[in-house]
Amino acid sequence: MQRLSRTIGTRLQRGSVGILAFLILALFPMRSARAVSPVSEYQVEAAFLLNFTKFIQWPETAFADADSPFAICILGDDPFGKILDEVVGGESVNGRKLVVRRIKEPPVGKSCQILFVAASESGRSVLRGLGNGVLTVGEGEKFIPEGGMISFVLDNRRVRFDVNQNAAAQAELTISSRLLTVARSVQK
């Protein structure tokens, strides 16, 4: 799984040829050759979450202090199980250790930099009042219109994502043009 996330990140970093290769990898149907176990939707989403940390800039004010870890938080029922922990394990971003936190209530203060809103939280107004520096990620077509910043969608059995660039900018997050290039759609 770490290999998949590193492959996605490396291919984004290599420019347009890398982006084309990334698109082929990221958009492949979630099945593979007989000898290799199929890649699940949540394995792909976990790899995306890790790589979002590399292609989005957070303001320094998003962290409590210089030693604070970079936290990916899951609000609600965790669809990842141990997958996200395995992908994030041992990784760091800009000198900050990456950690995964499972939470029951929306984060307070600077405890989460990425907030994955599980489907179990649908209908709750969890996106309001999070403050600056929190990237909100969810699933489905309704997440972006509700104010989410990135939404995973299944498109022809492929995991894709839509981006609400305006919502991210309001939270003082800068999304790399390389990441926007591989999004299914970008709302400005």
MDAnalysis code that builds the backbone (N, CA, C; Angstrom):
import MDAnalysis as mda
import numpy as np

u = mda.Universe.empty(564, n_residues=188, atom_resindex=np.repeat(np.arange(188), 3), trajectory=True)
u.add_TopologyAttr("name", ["N", "CA", "C"] * 188)
u.add_TopologyAttr("resid", np.arange(1, 189))
u.add_TopologyAttr("resname", ["MET", "GLN", "ARG", "LEU", "SER", "ARG", "THR", "ILE", "GLY", "THR", "ARG", "LEU", "GLN", "ARG", "GLY", "SER", "VAL", "GLY", "ILE", "LEU", "ALA", "PHE", "LEU", "ILE", "LEU", "ALA", "LEU", "PHE", "PRO", "MET", "ARG", "SER", "ALA", "ARG", "ALA", "VAL", "SER", "PRO", "VAL", "SER", "GLU", "TYR", "GLN", "VAL", "GLU", "ALA", "ALA", "PHE", "LEU", "LEU", "ASN", "PHE", "THR", "LYS", "PHE", "ILE", "GLN", "TRP", "PRO", "GLU", "THR", "ALA", "PHE", "ALA", "ASP", "ALA", "ASP", "SER", "PRO", "PHE", "ALA", "ILE", "CYS", "ILE", "LEU", "GLY", "ASP", "ASP", "PRO", "PHE", "GLY", "LYS", "ILE", "LEU", "ASP", "GLU", "VAL", "VAL", "GLY", "GLY", "GLU", "SER", "VAL", "ASN", "GLY", "ARG", "LYS", "LEU", "VAL", "VAL", "ARG", "ARG", "ILE", "LYS", "GLU", "PRO", "PRO", "VAL", "GLY", "LYS", "SER", "CYS", "GLN", "ILE", "LEU", "PHE", "VAL", "ALA", "ALA", "SER", "GLU", "SER", "GLY", "ARG", "SER", "VAL", "LEU", "ARG", "GLY", "LEU", "GLY", "ASN", "GLY", "VAL", "LEU", "THR", "VAL", "GLY", "GLU", "GLY", "GLU", "LYS", "PHE", "ILE", "PRO", "GLU", "GLY", "GLY", "MET", "ILE", "SER", "PHE", "VAL", "LEU", "ASP", "ASN", "ARG", "ARG", "VAL", "ARG", "PHE", "ASP", "VAL", "ASN", "GLN", "ASN", "ALA", "ALA", "ALA", "GLN", "ALA", "GLU", "LEU", "THR", "ILE", "SER", "SER", "ARG", "LEU", "LEU", "THR", "VAL", "ALA", "ARG", "SER", "VAL", "GLN", "LYS"])
u.atoms.positions = np.array([
    [0.821, -1.186, 0.000],
    [0.000, 0.000, 0.000],
    [0.867, 1.253, 0.000],
    [1.951, 1.224, 0.778],
    [2.828, 2.395, 0.762],
    [3.413, 2.574, -0.633],
    [3.639, 1.470, -1.326],
    [4.170, 1.548, -2.682],
    [3.186, 2.284, -3.587],
    [1.886, 1.998, -3.468],
    [0.869, 2.676, -4.262],
    [0.871, 4.167, -3.972],
    [0.910, 4.561, -2.708],
    [0.878, 5.990, -2.369],
    [2.139, 6.696, -2.845],
    [3.289, 6.044, -2.728],
    [4.529, 6.660, -3.211],
    [4.505, 6.786, -4.726],
    [3.958, 5.793, -5.413],
    [3.865, 5.833, -6.868],
    [2.994, 7.003, -7.294],
    [1.865, 7.193, -6.647],
    [0.984, 8.304, -6.982],
    [1.710, 9.627, -6.775],
    [2.373, 9.812, -5.648],
    [3.085, 11.057, -5.362],
    [4.235, 11.312, -6.307],
    [5.022, 10.288, -6.586],
    [6.162, 10.437, -7.489],
    [5.697, 10.830, -8.876],
    [4.638, 10.228, -9.326],
    [4.154, 10.523, -10.670],
    [3.581, 11.921, -10.770],
    [2.999, 12.418, -9.709],
    [2.530, 13.796, -9.722],
    [3.713, 14.748, -9.803],
    [4.818, 14.412, -9.160],
    [5.974, 15.298, -9.099],
    [6.753, 15.350, -10.403],
    [6.605, 14.371, -11.274],
    [7.408, 14.318, -12.494],
    [6.875, 15.181, -13.623],
    [5.813, 15.913, -13.440],
    [5.316, 16.802, -14.469],
    [4.257, 16.160, -15.331],
    [4.110, 16.675, -16.576],
    [2.988, 16.265, -17.419],
    [3.041, 14.790, -17.796],
    [4.209, 14.240, -18.097],
    [4.293, 12.809, -18.383],
    [3.912, 12.030, -17.134],
    [4.365, 12.513, -15.992],
    [4.010, 11.878, -14.728],
    [2.527, 11.988, -14.447],
    [1.939, 13.116, -14.804],
    [0.505, 13.283, -14.571],
    [-0.270, 12.299, -15.428],
    [0.145, 12.107, -16.663],
    [-0.527, 11.130, -17.518],
    [-0.411, 9.731, -16.914],
    [0.783, 9.380, -16.462],
    [0.971, 8.070, -15.836],
    [0.148, 7.975, -14.552],
    [0.110, 9.055, -13.799],
    [-0.689, 9.088, -12.568],
    [-2.162, 8.843, -12.885],
    [-2.662, 9.522, -13.928],
    [-4.060, 9.344, -14.304],
    [-4.355, 7.895, -14.662],
    [-3.463, 7.272, -15.389],
    [-3.666, 5.877, -15.755],
    [-3.705, 5.011, -14.503],
    [-2.769, 5.251, -13.573],
    [-2.742, 4.475, -12.336],
    [-3.964, 4.764, -11.469],
    [-4.266, 6.025, -11.272],
    [-5.344, 6.393, -10.355],
    [-6.720, 6.051, -10.893],
    [-6.847, 5.974, -12.194],
    [-8.163, 5.781, -12.772],
    [-8.414, 4.349, -13.228],
    [-7.460, 3.459, -12.954],
    [-7.668, 2.078, -13.386],
    [-8.800, 1.446, -12.599],
    [-9.515, 0.501, -13.220],
    [-10.559, -0.174, -12.453],
    [-9.940, -0.854, -11.239],
    [-10.687, -0.959, -10.166],
    [-10.158, -1.493, -8.924],
    [-10.105, -3.018, -8.962],
    [-9.304, -3.527, -9.882],
    [-9.000, -4.954, -9.987],
    [-7.631, -5.047, -10.628],
    [-7.020, -6.181, -10.558],
    [-5.678, -6.313, -11.109],
    [-5.459, -7.736, -11.584],
    [-4.212, -8.052, -11.929],
    [-3.868, -9.366, -12.450],
    [-4.142, -10.459, -11.423],
    [-4.239, -11.702, -11.901],
    [-4.571, -12.831, -11.042],
    [-3.653, -12.965, -9.834],
    [-2.365, -12.735, -10.011],
    [-1.400, -12.975, -8.938],
    [-1.400, -11.871, -7.882],
    [-2.020, -10.747, -8.170],
    [-2.005, -9.614, -7.250],
    [-3.417, -9.415, -6.711],
    [-3.502, -9.162, -5.412],
    [-4.829, -8.947, -4.832],
    [-5.398, -7.625, -5.331],
    [-6.722, -7.544, -5.468],
    [-7.330, -6.315, -5.966],
    [-7.080, -5.140, -5.016],
    [-7.016, -3.969, -5.593],
    [-6.846, -2.751, -4.811],
    [-8.243, -2.253, -4.461],
    [-8.510, -2.041, -3.196],
    [-9.838, -1.599, -2.778],
    [-9.978, -0.087, -2.946],
    [-11.217, 0.348, -2.952],
    [-11.530, 1.771, -3.018],
    [-10.821, 2.525, -1.903],
    [-10.817, 1.963, -0.690],
    [-10.233, 2.680, 0.442],
    [-8.710, 2.635, 0.442],
    [-8.102, 1.677, -0.213],
    [-6.650, 1.709, -0.384],
    [-6.261, 2.879, -1.284],
    [-7.017, 3.072, -2.350],
    [-6.746, 4.186, -3.265],
    [-6.999, 5.518, -2.550],
    [-8.104, 5.613, -1.805],
    [-8.407, 6.849, -1.090],
    [-7.347, 7.153, -0.033],
    [-6.847, 6.136, 0.640],
    [-5.783, 6.342, 1.632],
    [-4.525, 6.888, 0.959],
    [-4.191, 6.347, -0.203],
    [-3.021, 6.846, -0.944],
    [-3.227, 8.298, -1.353],
    [-4.450, 8.633, -1.793],
    [-4.746, 10.022, -2.130],
    [-4.583, 10.922, -0.906],
    [-5.120, 10.523, 0.238],
    [-5.019, 11.349, 1.445],
    [-3.564, 11.651, 1.779],
    [-2.717, 10.630, 1.710],
    [-1.297, 10.858, 1.976],
    [-0.723, 11.854, 0.969],
    [-1.031, 11.676, -0.288],
    [-0.447, 12.535, -1.303],
    [-1.045, 13.932, -1.336],
    [-2.256, 14.114, -0.828],
    [-2.781, 15.475, -0.694],
    [-1.856, 16.294, 0.198],
    [-1.239, 15.675, 1.194],
    [-0.352, 16.405, 2.104],
    [0.851, 16.985, 1.375],
    [1.189, 16.413, 0.232],
    [2.369, 16.845, -0.515],
    [2.056, 17.883, -1.583],
    [0.777, 18.058, -1.918],
    [0.399, 18.950, -3.015],
    [-0.563, 20.054, -2.581],
    [-0.634, 20.259, -1.282],
    [-1.438, 21.348, -0.732],
    [-0.571, 22.058, 0.303],
    [-0.611, 23.378, 0.299],
    [0.142, 24.160, 1.280],
    [-0.791, 24.594, 2.401],
    [-0.353, 24.342, 3.634],
    [-1.092, 24.747, 4.828],
    [-0.410, 25.970, 5.416],
    [-1.184, 26.891, 5.960],
    [-0.561, 28.033, 6.643],
    [0.078, 27.553, 7.946],
    [1.123, 28.216, 8.376],
    [1.769, 27.849, 9.646],
    [0.795, 27.930, 10.808],
    [-0.218, 28.770, 10.673],
    [-1.210, 28.915, 11.741],
    [-2.106, 27.679, 11.876],
    [-1.978, 26.721, 10.970],
    [-2.777, 25.492, 11.043],
    [-2.256, 24.547, 12.122],
    [-1.082, 24.839, 12.666],
    [-0.448, 23.967, 13.651],
    [-0.314, 24.691, 14.982],
    [-0.482, 23.949, 16.058],
    [-0.391, 24.534, 17.401],
    [1.004, 25.092, 17.666],
    [2.040, 24.356, 17.228],
    [3.415, 24.835, 17.398],
    [4.317, 24.133, 16.385],
    [5.596, 24.449, 16.418],
    [6.553, 23.925, 15.432],
    [6.737, 22.414, 15.519],
    [6.434, 21.826, 16.664],
    [6.602, 20.383, 16.843],
    [5.321, 19.585, 16.652],
    [4.231, 20.254, 16.362],
    [2.955, 19.549, 16.202],
    [3.006, 18.611, 15.004],
    [2.417, 17.419, 15.134],
    [2.366, 16.513, 13.982],
    [1.343, 17.002, 12.964],
    [1.407, 16.444, 11.796],
    [0.413, 16.678, 10.756],
    [-0.628, 15.584, 10.936],
    [-1.868, 15.964, 11.254],
    [-2.896, 14.986, 11.600],
    [-3.947, 14.828, 10.514],
    [-4.159, 13.581, 10.127],
    [-5.281, 13.207, 9.273],
    [-6.319, 12.614, 10.219],
    [-7.460, 13.279, 10.324],
    [-8.505, 12.846, 11.247],
    [-9.671, 12.236, 10.478],
    [-10.250, 11.216, 11.065],
    [-11.431, 10.573, 10.495],
    [-12.574, 10.830, 11.454],
    [-13.578, 11.530, 10.960],
    [-14.752, 11.849, 11.761],
    [-15.855, 10.859, 11.422],
    [-16.312, 10.123, 12.417],
    [-17.394, 9.163, 12.206],
    [-16.871, 7.749, 12.030],
    [-17.706, 6.896, 11.434],
    [-17.350, 5.489, 11.234],
    [-16.184, 5.376, 10.256],
    [-15.116, 4.733, 10.688],
    [-13.874, 4.633, 9.927],
    [-13.992, 3.592, 8.809],
    [-14.001, 4.023, 7.544],
    [-14.082, 3.058, 6.449],
    [-12.729, 2.446, 6.086],
    [-11.638, 2.990, 6.637],
    [-10.296, 2.570, 6.243],
    [-9.773, 1.373, 7.039],
    [-10.224, 1.223, 8.282],
    [-9.625, 0.192, 9.126],
    [-8.155, 0.500, 9.300],
    [-7.308, -0.509, 9.168],
    [-5.867, -0.310, 9.356],
    [-5.155, 0.221, 8.113],
    [-5.862, 0.301, 6.988],
    [-5.238, 0.706, 5.723],
    [-4.567, 2.071, 5.827],
    [-5.276, 3.073, 6.328],
    [-4.715, 4.419, 6.402],
    [-3.518, 4.470, 7.338],
    [-3.587, 3.752, 8.463],
    [-2.450, 3.702, 9.387],
    [-1.212, 3.126, 8.705],
    [-1.413, 2.098, 7.888],
    [-0.290, 1.474, 7.178],
    [0.309, 2.415, 6.140],
    [-0.544, 3.147, 5.430],
    [-0.073, 4.080, 4.403],
    [0.701, 5.233, 5.033],
    [0.206, 5.761, 6.139],
    [0.778, 6.936, 6.782],
    [1.973, 6.588, 7.668],
    [2.036, 5.351, 8.139],
    [3.084, 4.931, 9.068],
    [4.482, 5.306, 8.612],
    [5.198, 6.027, 9.450],
    [6.586, 6.403, 9.166],
    [6.745, 7.575, 8.215],
    [5.667, 8.133, 7.735],
    [5.742, 9.247, 6.782],
    [5.805, 10.581, 7.520],
    [6.349, 11.576, 6.831],
    [6.350, 12.941, 7.360],
    [6.159, 13.909, 6.199],
    [5.710, 15.105, 6.539],
    [5.500, 16.154, 5.549],
    [6.113, 17.427, 6.097],
    [7.044, 17.995, 5.340],
    [7.718, 19.231, 5.757],
    [8.251, 19.140, 7.179],
    [8.836, 18.001, 7.516],
    [9.440, 17.795, 8.822],
    [8.455, 17.465, 9.930],
    [7.190, 17.326, 9.598],
    [6.171, 16.988, 10.603],
    [5.759, 15.529, 10.427],
    [5.758, 14.806, 11.529],
    [5.327, 13.410, 11.509],
    [3.833, 13.354, 11.180],
    [3.459, 12.414, 10.316],
    [2.048, 12.211, 9.990],
    [1.419, 11.260, 10.995],
    [0.222, 11.603, 11.473],
    [-0.514, 10.745, 12.398],
    [-1.959, 10.637, 11.927],
    [-2.614, 9.550, 12.322],
    [-4.031, 9.350, 12.035],
    [-4.775, 9.388, 13.356],
    [-5.864, 10.151, 13.375],
    [-6.702, 10.228, 14.572],
    [-8.139, 9.920, 14.187],
    [-8.806, 9.153, 15.016],
    [-10.225, 8.867, 14.835],
    [-10.986, 9.669, 15.875],
    [-11.916, 10.488, 15.402],
    [-12.604, 11.392, 16.310],
    [-14.123, 11.223, 16.177],
    [-14.835, 11.592, 17.216],
    [-16.296, 11.465, 17.239],
    [-17.002, 12.798, 17.042],
    [-16.298, 13.892, 17.294],
    [-16.859, 15.234, 17.142],
    [-15.929, 16.056, 16.247],
    [-16.456, 17.092, 15.571],
    [-15.593, 17.942, 14.742],
    [-14.410, 18.463, 15.559],
    [-13.260, 18.595, 14.926],
    [-12.060, 19.009, 15.666],
    [-12.154, 20.439, 16.178],
    [-11.502, 20.639, 17.304],
    [-11.429, 21.954, 17.921],
    [-9.977, 22.403, 17.838],
    [-9.780, 23.658, 17.518],
    [-8.419, 24.184, 17.473],
    [-7.642, 23.660, 16.287],
    [-6.386, 23.363, 16.514],
    [-5.467, 22.997, 15.442],
    [-5.074, 21.526, 15.530],
    [-6.024, 20.674, 15.881],
    [-5.729, 19.259, 16.098],
    [-5.767, 18.425, 14.827],
    [-6.374, 18.938, 13.753],
    [-6.472, 18.199, 12.488],
    [-6.136, 19.128, 11.324],
    [-5.339, 18.640, 10.398],
    [-5.060, 19.400, 9.188],
    [-5.874, 18.849, 8.013],
    [-6.137, 17.549, 7.999],
    [-7.069, 16.948, 7.044],
    [-8.171, 16.305, 7.865],
    [-9.404, 16.633, 7.518],
    [-10.556, 16.026, 8.177],
    [-11.317, 15.219, 7.138],
    [-11.260, 13.891, 7.264],
    [-12.049, 13.012, 6.410],
    [-13.389, 12.824, 7.095],
    [-14.455, 13.249, 6.423],
    [-15.806, 13.150, 6.975],
    [-16.441, 11.885, 6.420],
    [-16.610, 10.882, 7.284],
    [-17.164, 9.597, 6.870],
    [-18.622, 9.738, 6.472],
    [-19.092, 8.809, 5.667],
    [-20.477, 8.815, 5.205],
    [-21.459, 8.793, 6.377],
    [-21.063, 8.220, 7.505],
    [-21.947, 8.151, 8.678],
    [-22.285, 9.541, 9.214],
    [-21.513, 10.558, 8.831],
    [-21.737, 11.924, 9.313],
    [-22.567, 12.748, 8.338],
    [-23.041, 12.125, 7.267],
    [-23.854, 12.816, 6.276],
    [-25.066, 13.459, 6.947],
    [-25.331, 14.685, 6.574],
    [-26.474, 15.381, 7.137],
    [-26.145, 16.232, 8.354],
    [-25.044, 15.948, 9.033],
    [-24.628, 16.795, 10.157],
    [-23.894, 18.002, 9.605],
    [-24.029, 19.117, 10.239],
    [-23.325, 20.321, 9.778],
    [-21.948, 20.377, 10.431],
    [-21.072, 19.487, 10.021],
    [-19.739, 19.390, 10.628],
    [-18.718, 20.295, 9.959],
    [-19.058, 20.860, 8.801],
    [-18.078, 21.640, 8.052],
    [-18.013, 23.092, 8.493],
    [-18.927, 23.529, 9.278],
    [-18.954, 24.928, 9.726],
    [-18.083, 25.113, 10.970],
    [-17.379, 26.239, 11.004],
    [-16.635, 26.603, 12.194],
    [-15.353, 25.826, 12.430],
    [-14.820, 25.189, 11.396],
    [-13.579, 24.437, 11.578],
    [-12.357, 25.340, 11.650],
    [-12.469, 26.529, 11.129],
    [-11.333, 27.449, 11.137],
    [-10.432, 27.238, 9.939],
    [-9.400, 28.049, 9.863],
    [-8.463, 27.975, 8.745],
    [-7.506, 26.807, 8.906],
    [-7.012, 26.327, 7.777],
    [-5.990, 25.290, 7.805],
    [-6.502, 23.876, 7.944],
    [-7.818, 23.649, 7.745],
    [-8.357, 22.298, 7.806],
    [-8.911, 21.949, 6.434],
    [-8.306, 20.950, 5.785],
    [-8.783, 20.446, 4.504],
    [-9.872, 19.427, 4.775],
    [-11.074, 19.670, 4.239],
    [-12.170, 18.732, 4.444],
    [-12.304, 17.821, 3.232],
    [-12.327, 16.524, 3.506],
    [-12.413, 15.510, 2.461],
    [-13.576, 14.594, 2.815],
    [-14.376, 14.267, 1.816],
    [-15.508, 13.373, 2.035],
    [-15.750, 12.512, 0.812],
    [-16.946, 11.945, 0.752],
    [-17.276, 11.053, -0.347],
    [-18.617, 11.437, -0.946],
    [-18.733, 11.253, -2.248],
    [-20.007, 11.408, -2.925],
    [-20.214, 12.770, -3.553],
    [-21.215, 12.805, -4.398],
    [-21.536, 13.998, -5.186],
    [-22.021, 15.169, -4.331],
    [-22.573, 14.918, -3.164],
    [-23.166, 15.978, -2.341],
    [-22.162, 16.698, -1.453],
    [-20.960, 16.150, -1.277],
    [-20.013, 16.721, -0.329],
    [-19.530, 18.113, -0.748],
    [-19.234, 18.309, -2.013],
    [-18.760, 19.620, -2.493],
    [-19.861, 20.679, -2.345],
    [-21.100, 20.428, -2.805],
    [-22.147, 21.444, -2.623],
    [-22.433, 21.780, -1.156],
    [-22.145, 20.841, -0.251],
    [-22.346, 21.095, 1.181],
    [-21.213, 21.924, 1.783],
    [-20.181, 22.237, 0.988],
    [-19.074, 23.061, 1.466],
    [-17.766, 22.320, 1.648],
    [-17.731, 21.025, 1.318],
    [-16.491, 20.259, 1.398],
    [-15.485, 20.727, 0.365],
    [-14.220, 20.408, 0.590],
    [-13.158, 20.865, -0.307],
    [-12.747, 19.820, -1.333],
    [-12.674, 18.564, -0.921],
    [-12.349, 17.479, -1.845],
    [-13.319, 16.338, -1.583],
    [-13.871, 15.796, -2.658],
    [-14.817, 14.698, -2.526],
    [-14.390, 13.531, -3.411],
    [-14.257, 12.364, -2.799],
    [-13.986, 11.156, -3.563],
    [-15.284, 10.691, -4.211],
    [-15.196, 10.308, -5.473],
    [-16.347, 9.776, -6.185],
    [-15.907, 8.548, -6.970],
    [-16.807, 7.598, -7.118],
    [-16.544, 6.457, -7.985],
    [-17.081, 6.802, -9.361],
    [-16.211, 6.721, -10.343],
    [-16.560, 7.048, -11.717],
    [-16.155, 5.858, -12.574],
    [-17.148, 5.078, -13.010],
    [-16.875, 3.885, -13.802],
    [-15.916, 2.943, -13.072],
    [-16.210, 2.691, -11.777],
    [-15.442, 1.806, -10.903],
    [-14.029, 2.314, -10.618],
    [-13.793, 3.582, -10.810],
    [-12.489, 4.191, -10.533],
    [-12.670, 5.268, -9.467],
    [-11.715, 5.352, -8.562],
    [-11.761, 6.409, -7.557],
    [-11.222, 7.681, -8.196],
    [-12.045, 8.707, -8.186],
    [-11.670, 10.026, -8.691],
    [-11.954, 11.027, -7.572],
    [-11.640, 12.269, -7.782],
    [-11.981, 13.287, -6.787],
    [-12.329, 14.599, -7.459],
    [-13.245, 15.309, -6.818],
    [-13.651, 16.650, -7.230],
    [-13.088, 17.626, -6.200],
    [-12.842, 18.862, -6.624],
    [-12.232, 19.866, -5.756],
    [-13.074, 21.139, -5.747],
    [-13.276, 21.691, -4.565],
    [-13.891, 23.000, -4.392],
    [-12.751, 23.945, -4.021],
    [-12.155, 24.540, -5.036],
    [-10.976, 25.380, -4.839],
    [-11.303, 26.629, -4.018],
    [-12.491, 27.170, -4.177],
    [-12.888, 28.362, -3.425],
    [-12.955, 28.065, -1.927],
    [-13.556, 26.928, -1.564],
    [-13.640, 26.570, -0.141],
    [-12.251, 26.374, 0.453],
    [-11.346, 25.775, -0.315],
    [-9.979, 25.579, 0.166],
    [-9.279, 26.931, 0.361],
    [-9.445, 27.832, -0.588],
    [-8.823, 29.156, -0.485],
    [-9.355, 29.919, 0.732],
    [-10.643, 29.779, 1.027],
    [-11.221, 30.446, 2.198],
    [-10.604, 29.929, 3.488],
    [-10.134, 28.685, 3.469],
    [-9.479, 28.103, 4.649],
    [-7.967, 28.329, 4.616],
    [-7.510, 29.196, 3.704],
    [-6.096, 29.537, 3.546],
    [-5.243, 28.358, 3.116],
    [-5.828, 27.463, 2.307],
    [-5.103, 26.323, 1.750],
    [-4.845, 26.591, 0.277],
    [-3.643, 26.278, -0.178],
    [-3.286, 26.462, -1.581],
    [-3.085, 25.088, -2.200],
    [-3.898, 24.785, -3.200],
    [-3.838, 23.492, -3.872],
    [-2.962, 23.622, -5.108],
    [-1.989, 22.737, -5.233],
    [-1.071, 22.741, -6.366],
    [-1.823, 22.534, -7.681],
    [-1.366, 23.219, -8.712],
    [-1.969, 23.048, -10.037],
    [-1.818, 21.610, -10.521],
    [-0.776, 20.927, -10.082],
    [-0.595, 19.523, -10.463],
    [-1.720, 18.651, -9.916],
    [-2.155, 18.934, -8.702],
    [-3.259, 18.181, -8.122],
    [-4.566, 18.547, -8.815],
    [-4.756, 19.820, -9.111],
    [-5.975, 20.254, -9.794],
    [-6.088, 19.629, -11.184],
    [-4.956, 19.415, -11.830],
    [-4.938, 18.820, -13.166],
    [-5.508, 17.411, -13.180],
    [-5.303, 16.666, -12.120],
    [-5.779, 15.275, -12.089],
    [-7.156, 15.119, -11.454],
    [-7.740, 16.226, -10.982],
    [-9.093, 16.174, -10.421],
    [-10.099, 15.923, -11.531],
    [-11.188, 15.257, -11.178],
    [-12.272, 15.037, -12.148],
    [-12.925, 16.369, -12.501],
    [-13.156, 17.188, -11.488],
    [-13.698, 18.526, -11.724],
    [-13.171, 19.462, -10.640],
    [-13.100, 20.748, -10.999],
    [-12.641, 21.782, -10.064],
    [-13.673, 22.888, -10.060],
    [-14.228, 23.140, -8.876],
    [-15.172, 24.248, -8.704],
    [-14.382, 25.444, -8.220],
    [-14.472, 26.553, -8.949],
    [-13.703, 27.746, -8.591],
    [-14.587, 28.797, -7.977],
])
